[in-house]
Amino acid sequence: MAITLQQLRSNAEKASVVEFRPWLVGDRDQLLAELFDSLATAVANIEYRGGDATRKTKIAAQDVAEKLRSYAKHLGPVGKLTGLAGAVVPGLSVLGPILEKVGEVSSSEPKGPPLSVRKDELAAALKGLNHRIIVAVDDVDRLEPAEVRELLRLVRSVADFPNVAYLLCYDGTTLARSIETAIGVRDGRAFLEKIIQTEIGVPRPESFALRRLFSTELALFTECGASVGQRLMQVIDTTGGRCFDTPRTVTRILDSLRLIWPSLEGRVDLADLVWLRIIAVANPHLYRWTEEYLDALAVLASGRGSIDPSERTQVGKRLDEALEADGTEWDRMVAELDLVIPRLGYGKGDIKQGDERVFAMDRSHRERASQDRRLGSPDHSRIYFALAKSKGSVDVADIEALLSSSRESASAASELLESMAEESSSSGATKAERMLDHLRYTSPDRLLNSDLRNLASAIASVAAKLGSEHIEEWGHPRSWALARNAIGALRAPAGAEWKNLLVELFSRAPYLDFLVYLLRVETQDHGLSGEQARSYNLITSIDEYGAMRDSFIPRLRNLGIDGIVLQRRSASMLFAWSQAGYRDEVVAAVLKFAGDDVGRLAYVGRSLIGRSRDSNGEEASIDPKGLEAIFDDVPSVLESFGEAASAGDQNAIEVLSAVNSALSFYGGTIDGWITLERERRAANKSVA
């Protein structure tokens, strides 16, 4: 439109241009007044075009201008009466005000010839003016349906004059829908053809031209390094090539970037931000799904949540729905999404596994994503949407501060991590937990910039702090798995010193509960406690495990049964001691502690009770096989507990209740289990 008007104004001697902006006008009366005032002003200025108008032309122009203003005044009262067109008169009580309004309009109506005569006189005057007036109306499709109706009525009937032409700029599809809504016709395009004499379609801009326009404008207010610049050009070519359909789309995206870039510069990755702003405009449903998905990934990274197959399926379903609503599909988008959104797979999977396209297991990108402030970083993704760093998030500066503090001392690193434990995010995870998760994916070369012994001690320290405040099922805090993975990340940079580091940690660190947890998990993962080995999860070799265990078990011996049963996590301590290869030693220690006192045996047995939490609250239970960790003849022990319970021993009552709770889950009873267990033992003895 701007180029067209520039060309028309270059021939001002033959034509005058009026830019009419109906979307700035309030109601119908103002619309009429604004249009005719613009026309009158244009006519009155004809004598100044070129500076050589004759006296006859000046007089004619002034006469036409007066007729225009007179015609507009005559239209004014009619416009006021249109407000009554839809009025309903339910009774005489409201008829009076309506008649009063009609009287006011009649008394203010200009005297003289009727409206039709005035229009004919005005048409004749404009025809004799021998000068064209072009009324340009841009973005007609931006008007509300009711406003479209009024504008078209003006063009077709009210202001249809000789030597006056209307140049309307609009999107045909959008305008046709507005006409169908406002006028109630079936085919808005067919209706439009009755009004528009000549329609000239603007050629669709070439994709290359739009992408070049975007790149040129973007470079005026942003800058980035070569590596980001390469990805940025890929985003512009791939996503921009798919989404840049009109100059208006390009302008909208650029405007949004101009608005937010000053506050985000240096805090986000430019290529990812450009991708996100493009889909925000062109694929709004995908944009909202992306926000939801990245929020879920941030919760998973914090260790505060998990995804089951049904949830994966639902997230995948919402992805397909979003893509369909945006007019595309997974197969067309997968390569583009994989460049920006983390943890995406390719196969849809089955009912058991859920949709494997989402929440895939590969998380090797984590450290790099955080360093580069990528959209896929759990600690940076929220900035892209909220334009501010999320509370409790971790950035590169935080990691460097921790590594630096570890070089100072173990206490300095511990103080920093523990201060992070005081800061929680919206997902419920603390900043310390997020830091632990980051350490797991930090490269060995980078970790070499720390004092690994001090860092390991600090991790154990914050794990103990978090463990005293947050309890998960079976007494294990959520944060401990994160802390174990963080300590495991130190194995590669420690190299040959890893065994010595573990020995020092397990023999001296005061955080017994967390160290017990580490020992138990490693015992189980090596397959030393009767369970299947999980070598993929190990952080020690069998030799390193032995050194770690042998440096820690003496601490449990020194604590003794009487000291262990007083601990908050006494069950874990007893299981760790027994499962690490010292069951006979533990059984002997328990017998020595209890002697012939069944009550004292029940007191120790009570310490093995596990407490799980579900939607129904807390439930105490223990599998009778678990009692074998500290008792030799469990059937006989349970029978003795039965006698003690009958006598009112509270510890015995609680142990039997917990055992019964565990057995009832499978439909069993204590008496039934005792019988089956004795039969099993007898069978094994006869075979031997």
C-alpha positions, -999 to +999 in steps of 0.1 A: +000+000+000+028+025+009+045+020-025+012+025-043+004+057-025+038+070-032+033+065-069-002+081-068+011+112-049+038+117-075+010+126-100-007+152-076-019+174-105-044+147-116-053+130-084-054+137-046-049+109-021-068+106+012-057+080+037-088+070+057-083+049+089-117+036+100-103+015+128-094+047+147-131+059+145-156+051+172-192+048+159-211+052+126-216+090+130-179+095+136-171+073+106-193+095+084-179+127+098-143+116+095-147+104+059-164+136+046-141+159+065-111+141+048-128+145+014-136+181+020-101+189+031-087+171+000-110+191-023-102+224-006-065+218-011-068+211-049-060+248-056-025+243-040-015+214-062+013+226-084+007+262-074-010+273-107-047+266-103-071+290-121-096+312-103-124+291-118-108+259-104-104+275-069-141+286-069-152+251-080-131+234-054-144+256-026-180+250-038-175+212-038-160+213-003-190+233+010-214+208-006-195+179+010-197+194+045-234+202+040-241+167+029-223+153+059-243+175+083-275+163+066-263+127+072-256+133+109-292+133+122-300+102+102-271+084+118-284+093+152-318+078+144-302+045+134-296+038+171-334+033+174-337+008+146-335-022+169-355-006+197-384-025+213-413-006+228-428-028+255-451-001+269-460+035+270-435+042+299-405+040+276-422+054+245-419+090+258-380+091+259-378+076+224-402+102+209-382+129+228-350+117+211-367+118+176-379+154+184-343+164+193-330+150+160-357+167+140-351+201+156-314+199+149-318+187+113-304+212+088-330+230+066-330+228+029-334+202+001-338+165+010-308+142+012-312+127-023-312+161-039-281+172-020-263+140-031-272+147-067-259+183-064-227+171-048-222+144-075-226+170-103-201+193-086-175+166-081-180+155-118-173+190-130-142+193-108-121+173-133-098+160-106-097+125-091-098+118-053-085+084-042-095+073-007-071+047+005-081+023+033-054-001+044-059-033+065-097-035+060-095-071+073-085-057+107-119-042+113-146-058+134-174-074+114-198-046+123-172-020+112-167-038+079-204-036+072-205+002+078-174+008+057-188-012+027-221+006+030-203+039+028-183+028-003-213+013-021-241+039-013-235+068+009-202+081-005-204+067-040-195+099-060-180+107-094-142+113-095-139+095-061-123+061-061-117+038-031-085+018-028-091-010-003-063-032+009-073-065+026-069-102+030-097-117+010-103-148+031-104-128+064-126-101+050-150-126+035-155-142+069-162-108+085-189-101+058-205-135+064-206-127+102-218-091+099-243-094+071-254-130+074-246-141+038-234-175+029-206-165+006-187-134+017-165-134-014-195-134-038-209-104-018-176-086-020-176-090-058-207-069-060-190-040-044-154-042-056-151-033-093-116-045-098-096-068-075-058-070-080-041-098-061-008-089-045+017-116-055+029-138-027+064-127-016+091-153-023+102-173+007+138-163+000+129-126+001+110-129+034+139-148+050+164-123+037+142-094+051+140-112+085+178-118+086+186-082+076+163-067+102+173-091+130+210-082+125+202-046+132+195-052+169+211-086+178+245-102+175+258-137+182+289-159+178+297-180+148+284-213+162+251-198+173+250-179+140+251-211+120+222-226+140+204-193+137+206-194+099+193-230+100+163-219+121+156-190+097+159-213+066+140-243+081+114-228+104+113-194+088+109-210+054+080-229+067+063-201+086+071-168+068+041-165+046+036-127+045+056-096+053+031-090+082+041-123+098+078-114+095+071-080+111+051-095+140+079-119+148+106-091+145+085-068+167+082-094+195+120-099+193+127-062+194+105-060+226+121-088+246+157-091+233+170-062+255+160-080+286+172-114+275+205-106+257+233-127+273+208-149+291+194-171+263+205-186+231+195-164+202+188-192+177+165-210+202+147-177+210+141-169+173+127-204+168+104-200+198+091-166+187+085-179+152+063-207+164+046-184+189+032-165+160+029-192+133+022-224+154+006-212+187-006-247+197+029-261+194+042-231+213+020-239+243+028-277+241+065-268+241+061-247+273+042-275+290+068-302+279+098-281+290+082-274+324+077-312+329+114-318+320+124-292+346+104-311+373+120-344+362+155-329+363+148-317+399+142-353+410+107-343+422+087-361+397+085-392+374+067-401+342+048-433+338+038-448+304+002-435+305+015-399+311+040-403+282+011-414+260-010-384+270+018-359+264+025-375+230-012-373+222-013-336+231+017-331+208-001-347+178-032-325+186-011-294+187+006-302+154-027-310+138-043-277+150-013-258+135-018-276+102+012-299+103+022-334+116+050-352+135+067-367+104+071-333+089+083-316+121+105-342+139+138-331+124+131-295+132+119-302+167+150-324+174+173-294+169+157-274+197+136-296+221+155-321+242+147-358+250+127-365+219+127-400+204+114-412+170+092-443+176+057-441+191+063-472+213+036-494+228+011-493+256+036-507+281+063-482+274+041-452+265+048-428+237+086-430+232+088-398+212+087-378+245+108-381+277+134-402+259+163-414+281+192-397+264+203-367+285+238-363+274+230-328+262+224-314+297+257-298+306+262-283+271+226-270+271+231-253+305+264-237+294+249-224+262+217-213+279+197-233+255+159-237+255+164-273+264+182-265+297+159-270+327+175-240+343+170-217+314+138-228+297+115-207+319+134-175+309+123-179+273+086-179+283+085-157+315+114-134+304+130-140+339+152-166+355+131-191+374+135-192+411+159-219+423+175-224+389+212-231+383+234-214+358+270-216+347+281-190+373+266-211+401+285-242+390+318-222+388+312-208+423+308-243+437+339-256+420+358-226+432+346-229+468+357-266+468+392-255+461+390-233+492+378-260+516+352-287+522+333-264+546+332-235+521+317-258+495+293-273+520+281-238+532+274-228+496+254-260+488+235-258+520+226-222+513+212-234+480+191-259+499+172-229+514+161-217+480+132-236+464+118-234+429+081-234+418+084-272+412+093-278+448+129-287+442+156-268+460+184-251+441+208-276+458+189-305+443+192-289+409+229-283+414+233-320+423+216-330+390+238-306+371+270-321+386+259-355+372+261-341+337+292-319+342+322-330+321+351-346+339+375-320+325+354-293+341+352-311+374+390-313+375+389-276+383+376-285+418+390-303+448+372-336+444+376-347+480+361-315+493+334-315+467+324-351+476+323-341+513+301-311+504+277-333+484+274-357+513+268-328+537+240-312+517+225-347+511+223-351+549+207-317+553+181-324+526+176-359+540+167-344+574+139-324+558+125-344+529+114-381+533+105-402+504+089-437+503+107-462+526+126-435+543+148-424+514+149-387+506+143-379+469+176-359+469+198-388+478+196-404+444+207-371+429+235-368+454+247-404+447+247-396+409+267-364+416+293-383+437+294-409+409+303-382+384+336-376+403+348-411+395+361-403+360+381-372+369+394-388+401+409-417+382+432-438+403+425-417+433+388-427+433+392-456+458+412-435+482+386-407+480+358-432+489+378-447+518+384-412+532+347-403+528+333-434+543+357-436+572+355-399+583+324-381+570+298-377+598+268-382+575+261-418+585+225-420+571+236-409+536+267-431+536+245-461+546+223-454+517+253-453+493+266-486+507+232-503+504+226-492+468+261-502+457+257-536+475+225-543+457+238-531+423+268-554+426+242-583+432+257-590+467+224-590+486+205-616+467+192-592+440+201-591+403+232-570+396+227-537+379+262-529+365+249-499+345+242-482+378+275-489+396+298-461+408+325-486+420+344-517+408+342-547+431+376-538+445+366-502+452+334-514+467+353-537+491+375-509+502+346-486+507+326-512+527+355-522+549+362-486+558+326-481+569+315-513+587+337-506+617+317-475+623+285-495+626+302-520+649+313-492+671+278-478+672+265-512+683+229-526+682+219-504+712+231-473+693+217-482+659+182-488+672+181-452+684+189-438+649+163-423+627+170-448+599+180-478+620+165-502+595+188-490+567+218-493+590+210-529+601+202-539+565+234-523+552+255-541+578+239-575+572+236-573+534+273-562+530+283-597+539+282-595+577+248-612+584+262-637+609+279-609+627+247-589+629+226-619+641+251-625+669+251-589+679+213-589+681+213-620+703+240-605+725+219-574+729+186-591+736+197-622+755+167-643+765+144-612+766+118-615+738+107-580+744+142-567+736+142-589+704+109-573+694+124-539+702+152-546+676+127-561+652+105-530+653+134-510+640+132-529+607+097-518+600+094-498+567+069-470+563+055-462+529+033-433+519+004-434+494-028-415+488-043-432+518-016-421+542+013-439+558+014-477+561+039-497+582+050-531+569+078-556+567+082-587+547+090-616+571+120-625+548+134-591+558+136-602+594+162-628+583+187-599+581+190-600+619+172-632+630+182-668+623+150-687+629+123-662+618+093-686+622+102-693+658+109-656+664+074-647+651+058-673+673+076-658+703+065-624+693+029-638+692+032-649+728+047-615+738+020-597+720-007-616+739+010-605+771+007-569+759+042-562+746+038-531+723+069-537+702+058-573+695+023-561+685+038-535+661+061-561+644+033-586+639+010-559+626+036-548+601+043-584+590+006-591+586+003-559+565+029-571+541+015-607+538-021-596+534-011-578+502-006-612+487-036-628+505-014-645+531-013-648+569+015-651+595+005-686+605+003-697+568+037-682+561+053-699+592+040-733+580+052-728+544+086-716+556+091-745+578+082-769+550+106-751+527+134-754+552+127-791+558+127-798+521+161-780+517+175-799+546+165-832+532+180-824+498+212-813+515 
